[in-house]
Amino acid sequence: MSSEEYLKQTAKLGNLDRAQVAILDFGSQYSHLIARRVREMHVYCELYSCLVDADVLAQHDLTAIILSGGPSSVYEEGAPHVSEAVWKLVDERKIPVLGICYGLQEMAHVFGGEVAPGLKHEYGKAMVHRVEGCNSKLFEGLPQEFQMWMSHGDKLSKVPDGFKAVAASGNAEFVAIENLEKRRWGIQFHPEVTHSPRGKDILKNFVINIAGGVPNWVMTDYANEFIEKVREQVGPVGHVIGAVSGGVDSTVAAVLMTRAIGDRFH
């Protein structure tokens, strides 16, 4: 599957009743890990392509939006970008947004900041420190300096309009920014990985304390909802053919299909 085809995909869970955090995927290897971290808080989320249509998102009750990292450079021709219609939806509903790595750079690119190649690529552990006087809710409960995982070549060279810098590192002056009026935050590092010891706290601060996500969901709910959806679509006599590679995804799908329609899954 080409990267273009991948980016055009979007979540098809069809759950319109439950409030959710929408994660827009720019092709990062960590995007599913972001979703896992949100679900570990017992907050419901769905993963979408960053090219998702605003009409698709508008069907849902959006608690927050998280923009993932990605391998592209925002200033290069052909780089993926969130549509103007999605940003309009965000403004109309006042949806909190957190940009992670490329997601931070995407916000800067759209809202008047500048992103440029760094003097050196940064991959590995880095110490992040708050700027003087920083009391950002994103870092509530964290010390003045903390370890995070970096994985980027480009970096923010000018803060976008309406934002202010709230944290820096030894390699980058702007590794965290916020716009309280627009309810937008951006971080250059990856809080979702295990190499960021306090990363879960940052995600929790955003998802629950800032966005108001309600921790009332468990994975069992999704399994039951999926089974009911399959039964509804297939009907009482329909059959389904599926291919199982032996990997985790296809095996779990096969188990759920068997629970849903029994021996009518082949």
N, C-alpha and C positions, 0 to 999 in steps of 0.2 A: 504494500500500500504506500503510495507516495505521500509526502508530507502535506501536499495540497489537499489530497483526498481525506487525510486524517483530520486536518483542521476544519474541514467542512462538516464533519460529523457533529452530532449534538446528542445530548441525553434524550432517551425516549421512554422514560419511566412513566410518563403520563400522570403523575400525581399532582393534581391541581388543588387539592384541598389542604395540604399540609404546608405550613410556612417553611421556607427553606433558605439556606445559604447557597448561592449560585457561585460555583468556581469556574472561571473562564480559563481554558487551557490554551497556552501559547506553545505547546509542544515540549514542555519541561519533563525531564525524567522523574521529577518529584511531584507532579500534579496529583497523582492518585494518593500520594502520601499526605498531601494537604487535606484531601477528602477524608482520609483515615483519621487524621488528628481531629477534625471537626466532629466526626461521628463518635470518636472516643469520648467527647464531651456530652454525648447523647443528644446532639443537635443534628437535625436532618439537613442533608446537603445533596446537591446533584452536581455532576461535572458536565460542562458544556464546552464546545469549541469556542475559541475566542471570536470566531466569525458568526456566532449564533445571531439569528434575526431578533430584533427587538420584540417582534410580535410573539415569538416563542417565549421569551422571558416574561413578557407582560401578562401571560396567562397565569403566572404564579404569584404567590404572596412572598415577596423577596425580603428576607430579614437583612441580608447583606450580600455584597458581591466581593469575591476575592479574585484578583488577577494573578495568574501563576507566573513563574519564570518561563524562560524559553531560550533557544539557541540563536535566535536572530538578533540583528542590530536594528533598532527602531528607525534609524535614519537611512537604511539601505532600501533600494527599490525592491518591491515585492515583499517587504516585511509585513507580518500580520498586524492588523490594528482593529480595535473595537470600533464598531460603526457609530456614526454620529447619532443615529436613532437610539442606540443603547444608552449613550451618554445623556440624551434628552430624557429618556425614561428614568435614569438615575436622578437627574435634576428634579423632574416632576414629582417623584415619590420620595425624594430626599433619602435615598438609599446609601448607607455607609459603604465605603469602598476601601479595601486594603490591597495595595499593589506590592507584589513580592518580586524582587530582582527585575526581570524584564517588565513586570507589571508596574513597578515604580517608574521605570524609564518610559513606559507607554504613557503614563499620566503626565510626565514631564514633557514628552514630545507633543502631546495634545494641548496642554494648557500653558504653553509659553516658556517652558524650561529648555535646557539644552543638555544633550547627551553626547559624549565624545569618547573616543577610544582612550583607555587608561594607559599610562606609561608602562604598566606591566599588568599581565593577567593575575587575578587573585583567586586562588583555589586552595581552600583549607581553613583552618581555624584562625579567627581574628578577634581581637579585643575591641569591643564597641563601647564608647563612652558617651554619656549624655552631654549635650552642650550646657554651658553655664545657665542656671535658672530653669532648666527643663523640668516640667512637671506633667509631661504627656501621660494621658490615661493609658496609652499603649504600653508604657513601661511601669505601670503601677505595681508596686511590690518588688521590683527589681533593684539591684544595687546601682551605684553610679557607673560602674564599669562591669561588663559581662561578656562572656565568650559566645560568639556566633560563628556559623559556617558560611563562608563566602564562596561564590562560584561565578565569576564574571570577568569579562574583558573590558566592556564599556563601563562608564560611570557618569553620574550626574555632575555636570560642570556648572549649571546655573539652576537655581531653584525656580520652579514654575510660579506663575502669578498667583497670589493669594496664599501660598504655602510658606512655611518657615522650617528651617532645619532644626531638628531636635536631637540628633546624634551623629557622631563621626567615628572614623577609625584612623589608624595610622596611614592608611593608603588612600582614603577617600574622605573629603570634607563633608559630604552630604550622604550619609548612609541611612538616615531616617528623616522623613519630612511629614508635615501634617497641615491640613487646612480645616480648621475647626468649623468654620462657617459652612463649608460644603460637605463636611463629614467625610474627608478623604485622608488616608494615611498611606505612606509608601516606605518600604524598607528594602535595602540593597541585599541583605543577607537572607538566609533560608531558615526560618524558625521551625519548619516542619521536620527537619532531620535530627537524628539522635546526637549528632555532633554539636548541636545547639542546646546545651543543658537547660536553659530557661526559655527555650522557644515555645514550648507548650503554654507557658504562662502568658507570653505575648499574644498568641492566638486566642487564648481564653479571654484575655482582656478585650480583644477586638470583638470576638463573636458573641460573648455573653455580656460583658460589662459595658461595652460601647454600643453594639448593635442590638442588644436585648434578646439574643437567641435563647430559646426556652429548651432546657435539657430534659426533654420528655420523650425521646425516641431511642429505640434499640434496634439492632440488626434483625431481630426476630420479626419486628413489624414489617420490614421490607420484604422478607421472605414470604410472609403471609399475604402481603399486598400483591406480590408477584404471582403467587399461586392463584389467587382469586382473579387476577387480570388474565392469566393464561386460560383458566376455565371459562371466563366470559368470552374470550376471543375464539377459542377452539370449539366451544359448544359441547353438547352432550355426546356427540358421535364422531366428531372430527379426530383426525390423526395428525401427528407431527413427526417429521423425519429430522434428525439432528446428527451432526458429526462431532465426535468427541476425540480430541487430540491426545488426551491424557494429562493436559495441563490443568492448573487450578481453575481457571475461568470456565472452560468447557465442562469440566467434571462437576463443578457446583451447579452450572446451568442444567446439566443432565439430571442431577439429583432432584432439583426443584421441579423440573418438568415431569419427572416420574411421580413425585408427590402430587402434582397437580392433576395429571390425567392417566396415571398408571401405565398399563401395557399399551396404551394408544400412542405412547412416545416410542419411536423406533430409532 
